[in-house]
């Protein structure tokens, strides 16, 4: 190999090295996003003892109205535990989770309903979570959403039907309707 060919080879090697450095330089300076844990949805996440709470959101119509907690609760322990969620004004919901299993609150036959949310839709509600396995508790911030997003509308808690009348001695409700004035009265 003559002197000219060696020079061209050295320049080609240097150019290749500079090209590789410029391509991999971004990974050297910036953190790798796939190594960071984050909530990829509207909900928030946290761990409490053996429980892993993922994608938690409260669905409610208003600040002083009931709210349904949705998300997933994973139990990594070898015994059944109960997650307790305490909201505003003493409202509380309990979620049993079997050992080495999970509970999807979205699909639960017994939904986790807080009687009072204490935060307006679009804001953050602070709840206290605890689990009976290790008796740990913590404050947890959960976003409050309403039914404007179509996917959340079906999770809005429906008010319990209440009797509008007074109960009789037999235990049945009687109507206490107020008579409406008639346009023909006294004519």
C-alpha positions in Angstrom: 0.0 0.0 0.0 1.5 3.3 -1.0 1.6 6.5 1.0 -1.5 8.0 -0.8 -3.7 5.0 -0.1 -2.7 4.9 3.5 -3.7 8.6 3.9 -7.0 8.0 2.2 -7.6 5.0 4.5 -6.7 7.1 7.6 -9.1 9.9 6.5 -11.9 7.5 5.8 -11.4 5.9 9.3 -11.4 9.3 11.0 -14.5 10.4 9.1 -16.3 7.1 10.1 -15.2 7.6 13.8 -16.5 11.2 13.8 -19.8 10.1 12.2 -20.3 7.3 14.9 -19.5 9.8 17.7 -22.1 12.3 16.4 -24.8 9.6 16.1 -24.3 8.2 19.7 -23.6 11.6 21.3 -27.3 12.2 22.0 -27.5 9.1 24.2 -24.5 10.1 26.1 -25.8 13.6 27.0 -29.5 12.9 27.4 -31.0 10.4 29.9 -32.5 7.2 28.4 -36.3 7.7 28.6 -37.1 3.9 28.7 -35.2 3.6 32.0 -37.6 6.0 33.8 -40.9 4.8 35.3 -43.9 7.1 34.7 -47.6 7.1 34.4 -48.4 7.0 30.7 -52.1 7.9 31.2 -54.2 10.4 33.1 -53.8 8.5 36.3 -51.0 8.4 38.9 -49.0 5.6 40.5 -47.4 4.7 43.8 -46.3 1.8 45.9 -47.4 1.1 49.4 -45.8 -2.0 51.1 -46.7 -5.0 49.0 -49.2 -3.0 47.0 -48.6 -1.3 43.7 -51.2 1.2 42.7 -51.3 2.1 39.0 -53.2 4.5 36.9 -55.4 5.9 39.7 -58.1 8.4 38.8 -61.2 9.6 40.6 -64.2 10.1 38.4 -66.8 12.6 39.8 -69.3 15.2 38.8 -68.2 17.8 41.4 -66.2 18.7 44.5 -68.8 17.7 47.1 -70.2 14.8 45.1 -69.4 11.1 45.1 -66.4 9.8 43.1 -65.4 6.4 41.8 -61.8 5.4 42.1 -60.5 3.5 39.0 -57.1 2.0 38.3 -55.3 -1.2 39.2 -54.0 -2.6 42.5 -51.3 -5.3 42.4 -50.5 -7.4 45.5 -47.0 -8.8 45.4 -47.2 -10.4 48.9 -48.1 -14.0 49.8 -51.2 -13.0 51.7 -54.5 -11.3 51.0 -54.6 -7.6 51.9 -57.1 -4.8 51.9 -56.3 -1.4 50.5 -58.2 1.5 52.2 -58.7 4.8 50.4 -59.8 7.7 52.6 -61.0 10.8 50.9 -62.6 14.1 52.0 -65.1 14.5 54.9 -64.4 11.0 56.2 -65.3 9.2 52.9 -63.7 5.8 52.6 -63.5 2.8 50.2 -61.9 -0.6 50.8 -60.5 -2.8 48.1 -59.6 -6.4 48.8 -56.7 -7.8 46.8 -55.8 -11.5 46.7 -52.2 -12.7 47.2 -49.9 -12.6 44.2 -52.8 -11.1 42.2 -54.3 -7.8 41.1 -57.7 -6.1 41.2 -58.8 -3.8 38.3 -61.1 -1.2 39.9 -62.4 -0.4 36.4 -64.0 -3.8 36.1 -64.8 -4.5 39.7 -68.3 -5.7 40.6 -68.0 -3.7 43.9 -66.6 -0.3 42.8 -64.5 1.8 45.1 -66.8 4.8 45.7 -65.8 7.8 47.9 -69.0 9.6 49.2 -67.3 13.0 48.9 -64.3 13.7 46.6 -63.2 17.1 48.0 -61.7 18.3 44.7 -63.2 19.7 41.5 -62.9 17.8 38.3 -59.7 18.9 36.6 -57.8 19.2 39.9 -55.9 16.9 42.2 -57.5 15.2 45.3 -55.3 14.2 48.2 -56.3 10.9 49.7 -54.8 8.7 52.4 -54.1 5.1 51.4 -53.4 2.3 53.8 -53.0 -1.5 53.6 -53.7 -3.9 56.4 -50.8 -6.3 55.6 -48.0 -4.1 57.0 -50.3 -1.3 58.4 -48.5 1.3 56.3 -50.2 4.4 55.1 -49.4 7.4 52.9 -50.8 10.5 51.3 -51.5 10.0 47.6 -52.4 12.7 45.0 -55.0 11.5 42.5 -56.4 13.5 39.5 -60.2 14.0 39.5 -61.9 13.7 36.1 -65.5 14.1 35.1 -67.6 12.6 32.3 -66.6 15.0 29.6 -64.1 12.4 28.3 -66.4 9.7 26.8 -64.2 6.9 28.1 -64.8 8.1 31.7 -68.6 8.8 31.5 -69.6 5.2 32.3 -67.5 5.4 35.6 -69.5 8.3 37.0 -71.1 7.1 40.3 -74.9 7.2 40.1 -76.7 8.6 43.1 -78.5 6.1 45.3 -82.3 6.3 44.8 -83.9 7.9 47.8 -87.6 8.0 48.8 -89.0 11.5 48.4 -91.7 10.9 50.9 -92.0 10.1 54.6 -92.0 6.5 55.8 -95.2 5.2 57.3 -95.5 2.9 60.3 -95.5 -0.1 57.9 -92.1 1.0 56.6 -93.3 2.0 53.1 -92.7 5.5 51.7 -95.7 7.7 51.1 -95.6 10.6 48.7 -95.7 14.1 50.1 -96.3 15.9 46.9 -97.2 19.6 47.0 -100.4 20.3 45.2 -99.9 22.6 42.1 -102.4 25.4 41.5 -104.9 24.7 38.9 -105.8 27.2 36.2 -109.4 26.3 36.6 -109.6 26.6 40.4 -112.4 28.8 41.6 -113.9 29.3 38.2 
